[in-house]
Amino acid sequence: MIRTSALLTLFIIGSLLIRLNHLESQSLTENELMTLCRVNGIDANMTPELTLNVEIDSTFTQQQLRSHRTFNNVVGATIADSGNAAAYNVMLYWWSSLFGDSNFSLRSLSVLFGVLTVILGYYFCRQLFNERTANIAAALLSFHPVLVEYGQLARAYVPATFLILLATYSIYQVSVAKRHTWLHIPLYILVLNLSLLSHYVTLYVFLSHVLLVAIFHSHRKALIQYAIMAVIGFGLFSIWLFNGGWQGKKPMNIERQMWQLNLPVNGEMQSYVSTASDIFGDTATNYVRIFGVHVEDPSLMLLQFLIFALPATALFFVFRKVRKSEYFRPVMFVTFPLVMYLVFVIVMALRSGHSIPFDIRYAIFVMPFACLLLAFGIDRMMDYNRSTKAVGYALMGILSAVMIAGLYPALSNLAKEEGSNNNRYREAASFAQRAAADGDTLVFNSRNDAILINLYLRKSAPWQQVIRTDAAAPMLKIHHENMVAPFVPKE
């Protein structure tokens, strides 16, 4: 137990440090920039340029901009987008109210949920299987490249992933373990709503819960309990749908119709999926990425094949005679969500005619289950015989090396050449904070610049007004990337 606790502590520290790396200095993505706006009560969208929809004059005080930061405006901005991620936006609204709007603050909520996923994954895996499997699973969850990458973003993906895992943990306690049901019944109802309100796509995991309980319930009481939990949970979710959720789905429906017509969405053309071979290829690509071993270089075909075979080798030992063992139900509890994801993406790809459902963002919700399943396969290899034990250790070593190699872009803070530097708003705010004196008016090139830079300013900024430039504006003597300067009156 001492050794296990030490390992878990090591994984927690490691997962925390790796997710905190470059958290403040990494440039915000365009989606994160929209998150920043929405948690400040400002509707933002990409069409294809960033557009801020807020009723405010070109000349305004910082206090007037801050007045838009209300709970109702946050919900309204979410509905105007798609209605998706309402729970996450509200959580981040409260979080940033305490810690501010810096890059670090906005992203640290995802870091917190990422570390909690490692902890919960360990304890859930230990209950399902054994301590050694739990240690392997914690290692995989700590350094999974996709979980780390998205764990550094101010987006709903990692919080929703944790909530999905917690919901599965709760339903296992109610339907199989029969432990602390008085706690897990209300917890499941709460988490069901929080995860759906964090991302609608998590619905496919809850459909797997329905099948799991229907097939593997050990007593009628558990089946009745889950039926009540599901009805209450989805009943509460329907309240949201009738109070903004359906309205928010209109933009999503428009996007789906554009995919079907092969038209660009938000200025981007999606890859077209038309044949079975296309769908098979996308499924295979997602398979290796779900298990954390994706290599993008097409020249490494042999390595691609080897990496593709590694999880398959471990999974072979998962299902070999597992039906006759006590591990059958635990294995199914981590396999069903993966199967439901596969069904979901194939059906959605066929319906939309595009590959957008294969986006790794929609697979992230089942990655903890993949880590638990892979960990169990490696553990079984180590227990099978002397030869497979050596293979199991080798497999663990190779997977670790590939995962760590996959972390290089995030750890090195590599910026895409074609990407825009959205940190310029934060840098301009820092410049303005230092350069402006009491009573100054700030001058900006555009209304968008004025709003975005002001979101980064401290609430106690020394100036009272901001104004965008126009043809009559005086020459700017101080500037930052031609965006901001104190107003210098003519002599």
Backbone hydrogen bonds, N-H to C=O, Kabsch-Sander energy under -0.5 kcal/mol:
donor,donor_aa,acceptor,acceptor_aa,energy
5,S,1,M,-2.7
6,A,2,I,-2.2
7,L,3,R,-2.4
8,L,4,T,-2.7
9,T,5,S,-2.4
10,L,6,A,-2.2
11,F,7,L,-2.6
12,I,8,L,-2.5
13,I,9,T,-2.5
14,G,10,L,-2.7
15,S,11,F,-3.0
16,L,12,I,-2.0
17,L,13,I,-2.7
18,I,14,G,-2.4
19,R,15,S,-1.2
20,L,16,L,-1.6
21,N,17,L,-0.8
23,L,20,L,-1.9
26,Q,22,H,-2.2
33,L,29,T,-2.2
34,M,30,E,-1.7
35,T,31,N,-1.9
36,L,32,E,-2.6
37,C,33,L,-1.7
38,R,34,M,-2.5
39,V,35,T,-2.4
40,N,37,C,-1.0
41,G,38,R,-1.9
42,I,37,C,-2.6
43,D,41,G,-0.5
43,D,53,N,-1.0
45,N,51,T,-1.8
47,T,45,N,-0.6
47,T,49,E,-2.2
51,T,45,N,-2.8
53,N,43,D,-3.1
53,N,51,T,-0.6
54,V,52,L,-0.9
56,I,54,V,-1.5
60,F,58,S,-0.5
60,F,466,V,-1.5
65,L,61,T,-1.6
66,R,62,Q,-2.5
67,S,63,Q,-1.3
68,H,65,L,-1.5
69,R,66,R,-1.8
70,T,68,H,-1.8
74,V,70,T,-2.1
75,V,71,F,-2.3
76,G,72,N,-2.6
77,A,73,N,-2.6
78,T,74,V,-1.8
79,I,75,V,-2.4
80,A,76,G,-2.2
81,D,77,A,-1.0
82,S,78,T,-2.1
83,G,78,T,-2.9
86,A,83,G,-0.6
86,A,197,L,-0.6
87,A,197,L,-1.5
88,Y,197,L,-0.5
89,N,85,A,-2.6
90,V,86,A,-2.2
91,M,87,A,-2.4
92,L,88,Y,-3.0
93,Y,89,N,-1.9
94,W,90,V,-2.2
95,W,91,M,-2.6
96,S,92,L,-3.1
97,S,93,Y,-1.2
98,L,94,W,-1.0
98,L,95,W,-0.8
99,F,95,W,-2.2
100,G,96,S,-2.4
106,L,102,S,-2.7
107,R,103,N,-2.1
108,S,104,F,-2.0
109,L,105,S,-0.7
110,S,107,R,-0.7
111,V,107,R,-1.7
112,L,108,S,-2.5
113,F,109,L,-2.0
114,G,110,S,-2.2
115,V,111,V,-2.3
116,L,112,L,-2.3
117,T,113,F,-1.8
118,V,114,G,-1.3
119,I,115,V,-2.0
120,L,116,L,-2.9
121,G,117,T,-2.6
122,Y,118,V,-1.9
123,Y,119,I,-2.1
124,F,120,L,-2.8
125,C,121,G,-2.3
126,R,122,Y,-2.3
127,Q,123,Y,-1.7
128,L,124,F,-2.3
129,F,125,C,-3.1
134,A,130,N,-2.0
135,N,131,E,-2.3
136,I,132,R,-2.1
137,A,133,T,-2.7
138,A,134,A,-2.4
139,A,135,N,-1.9
140,L,136,I,-2.3
141,L,137,A,-2.7
142,S,138,A,-1.9
143,F,139,A,-1.6
144,H,140,L,-0.9
148,V,144,H,-2.4
149,E,145,P,-2.6
150,Y,146,V,-2.7
151,G,147,L,-1.1
152,Q,149,E,-1.1
153,L,150,Y,-1.3
155,R,153,L,-2.0
160,A,156,A,-2.4
161,T,157,Y,-1.8
162,F,158,V,-2.4
163,L,159,P,-2.1
164,I,160,A,-2.2
165,L,161,T,-2.1
166,L,162,F,-2.6
167,A,163,L,-2.4
168,T,164,I,-2.1
169,Y,165,L,-2.2
170,S,166,L,-2.4
171,I,167,A,-2.4
172,Y,168,T,-1.8
173,Q,169,Y,-1.7
174,V,170,S,-1.9
175,S,171,I,-2.5
176,V,172,Y,-2.2
177,A,172,Y,-2.4
178,K,173,Q,-1.7
179,R,173,Q,-1.1
183,L,180,H,-1.4
184,H,180,H,-2.2
185,I,181,T,-2.2
187,L,183,L,-1.7
188,Y,184,H,-2.4
189,I,185,I,-1.7
190,L,186,P,-2.2
191,V,187,L,-2.9
192,L,188,Y,-2.8
193,N,189,I,-1.5
194,L,190,L,-2.3
195,S,191,V,-2.8
196,L,192,L,-1.9
197,L,193,N,-2.5
198,S,194,L,-0.7
199,H,195,S,-2.3
202,T,199,H,-1.5
203,L,200,Y,-1.9
204,Y,201,V,-1.5
205,V,202,T,-1.1
206,F,202,T,-1.3
207,L,203,L,-1.8
208,S,204,Y,-1.2
209,H,205,V,-1.3
210,V,206,F,-1.6
211,L,207,L,-1.7
212,L,208,S,-2.5
213,V,209,H,-2.7
214,A,210,V,-2.2
215,I,211,L,-2.2
216,F,212,L,-3.1
217,H,213,V,-1.4
218,S,175,S,-1.2
222,A,219,H,-0.6
223,L,219,H,-1.3
224,I,220,R,-2.5
225,Q,221,K,-2.7
226,Y,222,A,-2.5
227,A,223,L,-2.2
228,I,224,I,-2.3
229,M,225,Q,-2.5
230,A,226,Y,-3.2
231,V,227,A,-2.4
232,I,228,I,-2.5
233,G,229,M,-2.7
234,F,230,A,-2.9
235,G,231,V,-1.8
236,L,232,I,-2.4
237,F,233,G,-1.9
238,S,234,F,-1.9
239,I,235,G,-0.9
239,I,236,L,-0.6
240,W,236,L,-0.9
241,L,237,F,-1.7
242,F,238,S,-2.1
243,N,240,W,-1.1
244,G,241,L,-0.8
245,G,240,W,-2.7
246,W,241,L,-2.5
248,G,244,G,-2.2
249,K,245,G,-1.0
250,K,247,Q,-1.1
252,M,248,G,-0.7
253,N,249,K,-2.5
254,I,250,K,-2.1
255,E,251,P,-2.2
256,R,252,M,-2.3
257,Q,253,N,-2.1
258,M,254,I,-1.9
259,W,255,E,-2.3
260,Q,256,R,-2.2
261,L,257,Q,-1.6
262,N,259,W,-1.6
263,L,258,M,-3.0
265,V,268,E,-3.1
266,N,264,P,-0.5
268,E,265,V,-1.8
270,Q,268,E,-0.6
273,V,353,G,-1.6
274,S,272,Y,-0.5
279,I,275,T,-1.8
280,F,276,A,-2.6
281,G,277,S,-2.5
282,D,278,D,-2.4
283,T,279,I,-2.3
284,A,280,F,-2.4
285,T,281,G,-2.2
286,N,282,D,-2.3
287,Y,283,T,-2.1
288,V,284,A,-1.7
289,R,285,T,-1.6
290,I,286,N,-2.9
291,F,287,Y,-1.4
292,G,289,R,-1.6
293,V,288,V,-2.6
300,L,297,D,-1.6
301,M,299,S,-1.1
304,Q,300,L,-2.4
305,F,301,M,-2.4
306,L,302,L,-2.4
307,I,303,L,-3.1
308,F,304,Q,-2.5
309,A,305,F,-1.8
310,L,306,L,-1.4
312,A,308,F,-0.8
313,T,309,A,-2.5
314,A,310,L,-1.9
315,L,311,P,-3.1
316,F,312,A,-1.7
317,F,313,T,-1.0
317,F,314,A,-0.5
318,V,314,A,-0.8
319,F,315,L,-1.9
320,R,316,F,-1.1
321,K,319,F,-0.7
322,V,319,F,-0.9
324,K,321,K,-1.0
325,S,322,V,-1.8
328,F,325,S,-1.3
331,V,327,Y,-2.5
332,M,328,F,-2.2
333,F,329,R,-2.0
334,V,330,P,-0.9
334,V,331,V,-0.7
335,T,331,V,-1.1
336,F,332,M,-2.7
339,V,335,T,-2.1
340,M,336,F,-2.8
341,Y,337,P,-2.0
342,L,338,L,-2.0
343,V,339,V,-2.3
344,F,340,M,-2.4
345,V,341,Y,-2.7
346,I,342,L,-1.9
347,V,343,V,-2.4
348,M,344,F,-2.7
349,A,345,V,-2.3
350,L,346,I,-2.2
351,R,347,V,-2.2
352,S,348,M,-2.7
353,G,349,A,-2.2
355,S,271,S,-2.1
358,F,355,S,-2.1
359,D,356,I,-2.0
362,Y,359,D,-2.0
363,A,360,I,-0.8
364,I,360,I,-1.1
366,V,363,A,-1.7
367,M,364,I,-1.0
370,A,366,V,-1.9
371,C,367,M,-2.3
372,L,368,P,-2.2
373,L,369,F,-2.4
374,L,370,A,-2.7
375,A,371,C,-2.4
376,F,372,L,-1.9
377,G,373,L,-1.9
378,I,374,L,-2.3
379,D,375,A,-2.3
380,R,376,F,-2.4
381,M,377,G,-1.8
382,M,378,I,-1.8
383,D,379,D,-1.0
384,Y,380,R,-0.7
384,Y,381,M,-0.7
385,N,381,M,-0.7
389,K,385,N,-2.1
390,A,386,R,-1.6
391,V,387,S,-2.1
392,G,388,T,-2.9
393,Y,389,K,-2.2
394,A,390,A,-2.3
395,L,391,V,-3.1
396,M,392,G,-2.3
397,G,393,Y,-2.1
398,I,394,A,-2.8
399,L,395,L,-2.7
400,S,396,M,-2.1
401,A,397,G,-2.3
402,V,398,I,-2.7
403,M,399,L,-2.7
404,I,400,S,-2.5
405,A,401,A,-2.3
406,G,402,V,-2.1
407,L,403,M,-0.9
407,L,404,I,-0.7
408,Y,405,A,-1.3
411,L,407,L,-2.7
412,S,408,Y,-2.8
413,N,410,A,-0.6
414,L,409,P,-1.9
419,G,416,K,-1.1
422,N,28,L,-0.6
422,N,420,S,-1.3
424,R,421,N,-1.4
425,Y,422,N,-1.0
427,E,423,N,-2.7
428,A,424,R,-2.4
429,A,425,Y,-1.9
430,S,426,R,-2.1
431,F,427,E,-2.4
432,A,428,A,-2.9
433,Q,429,A,-2.4
434,R,430,S,-1.5
435,A,431,F,-2.6
436,A,432,A,-2.5
439,G,462,P,-1.1
440,D,437,A,-2.0
442,L,465,Q,-1.8
443,V,485,A,-3.1
444,F,467,I,-2.3
445,N,483,M,-0.8
450,A,446,S,-2.1
451,I,447,R,-2.3
452,L,448,N,-2.8
453,I,449,D,-2.5
454,N,450,A,-1.6
455,L,451,I,-1.4
456,Y,452,L,-0.7
456,Y,453,I,-1.0
457,L,453,I,-0.6
457,L,454,N,-0.6
461,A,458,R,-1.2
464,Q,440,D,-0.7
465,Q,440,D,-0.7
466,V,60,F,-2.1
467,I,442,L,-2.8
468,R,58,S,-0.6
469,T,444,F,-5.4
473,A,470,D,-1.7
477,K,475,M,-0.6
480,H,484,V,-0.6
483,M,480,H,-1.8
484,V,480,H,-0.5
485,A,443,V,-1.2
487,F,441,T,-3.6
